[in-house]
């Protein structure tokens, strides 16, 4: 287990609980499947918000992980606008 020097929590509020849940479920495999030496990402869902916590040894690793996760969130959010609502709400 790495020793964290930096801990950053980001709250991303979304339009609806359904959108938040869909994005959360889309990102959890990404978060769980990637193991980083210098940082750790924790993601949790609260109503219509995603709470992302990055624990890191240094600011460079923290910034890289936050940037990567925000890109994933943006991508999934944009896909929700394209795909039929039936798929999102299942």
N, C-alpha and C positions, 0 to 999 in steps of 0.2 A: 504494500500500500504506500502510495506516495504521500509526502508531507506537503500540505497546501500552505502557501504563503498568501495567496490571493483567493478571495471568494466573492463572486459577483452574482447577484440575483436580478433577473430581468422578468418583469411581468408584461405579457403581451395580451392585451384585451382584444377579443374578436367580436364579430357582429352577433353571434348566437352561440348557445351551448352546443348545438349540433356541429357548427363549423369548428369550434374548439376541440370537440371530441374527435372529429374526422382528422384534423391536423395532428392531434396527439397520437392517435392510433397509427397514422402514417409515419410519424417520426420515431416512435418507440423502437422499432427494429434497428433503425440507424443508430440510436443512442446505445442500445444494448449490444450491438454487434461490433462496435468500435471500442477498442481499448487503447488508450493513449498513455504514454509514459509520463508525460508532464502535466496532464490535466484529467479532469473527470467532469462529465456532464450529467446532471440530474434533471429530469423533466417531470412535472406533475400537472394535473388538470384540476382546475377549480371553476366550476360553472362555465362561464364564457371566457376564461383566461387560461393561458399556459404560463406556468412559472418555470423558468429555466435557471438553474444554479450551475455556475461553472466554478469549480475548485481547481486551482492551478499553482504550479511552482513559480511561474513567471508571467509577466504581462503579455508577452508575445504569444504564448500558448493560449492564454485566456482570450485574447483578441481574435486569434485564428478560429477558436471554437465558437465564439459568439457569432462571428461573421458567417461561418459555415451554417450554423443552425438558423440564423435569420434568413439566409438564402433558401434553405429548405422550407422554412415556414412560408416565405413569399411564393415559392414555386407551388406548393400545395394549395395555398390560398388562391392563386391564379387559376389552377386547374379546377378548383371548385366552381369557378365562374363559367368554365367551359363545359364540364361534364353535366349530364342530366341530374337534376335534384334528387331523383329517386335513388341513385347510387350513393350520394352523399348521406342521405338520411336513413340508410339501412344499418 
